Amino acid sequence: MIRGVRTGRRAASLLASVLLLTAGCNISQTPATSGSATPGTAGSAPAAPAGVVVASGHGWTSVGLDGPIPAAGTCHVRTAADGEPLPDPACTPGAVDSAVSDATTYSTVCRKGGYTTSVRPPESLTGPAKLKLMAAYGISAAQVSGYELDHLVELNAGGASDVRNLWPEPDTFSQFHQSAFIHNDKDAVEEYTFTALCQHKTTVSAIEAAMAADWTTAVAKLGLPPIPASYKG
């Protein structure tokens, strides 16, 4: 996720508490193609879940975010079975970083010292993109403070910052409580599954597929215990 247009969210202490292995991170900038095969081993580009894009690098360069911006008013926020908001799959299918796979989990997303700040785009790129994506979803710029520019597949689960993985998510609560890491219900799911990932309870490829399909059912699909209502990240 991107908090509005602010950057950085995970503290190094959170990662340290769940880290089991440490290693360096070599980020591949080799473009990859999408697919539905099992994610590759170290040295090969992972395949994405069906319908999800494998980004070139982290999904952005100094020039801007990768991917096409949909035309204004062509996208629509959906409602999940439990009433939570979901993105339009035609506009936001999800996109993943080719450097992150099941084989590289502990040298990338779960590495000691943090990961997301090294791959997160600057505000100078995300700010304009947020307004354009809000327009694509038919949301007035006057409502900007009520939405965050969210990564459908979170950076800590191998998501990329390609615009096909970004959408204007309403900052609403119906299940959990706000905290330093939780700003809406989807944040709670992201924090919970990330902790499980770094504790070897699930895999990057499984989280990518579950979050891209429907973040509201991701915990159940991953076979994890339900998130306690009191959970604060």
PETA-V468152 format. One record per run of one state. SS is the DSSP state (H for helix, E for strand, C for the rest). FROM is the first residue (numbers start at 0). LEN is the number of residues. If there is no record, write none. Layout:
SS;FROM;LEN + SS;FROM;LEN
This chain:
C;0;1 + E;1;1 + C;2;9 + H;11;7 + C;18;34 + E;52;2 + C;54;5 + E;59;2 + C;61;2 + E;63;2 + C;65;12 + E;77;2 + C;79;5 + E;84;2 + C;86;8 + E;94;2 + C;96;5 + H;101;6 + C;107;8 + H;115;4 + C;119;3 + H;122;14 + C;136;4 + H;140;6 + E;146;5 + C;151;3 + H;154;3 + C;157;1 + E;158;1 + C;159;3 + H;162;3 + E;165;5 + C;170;14 + H;184;14 + C;198;5 + H;203;10 + C;213;1 + H;214;7 + C;221;12
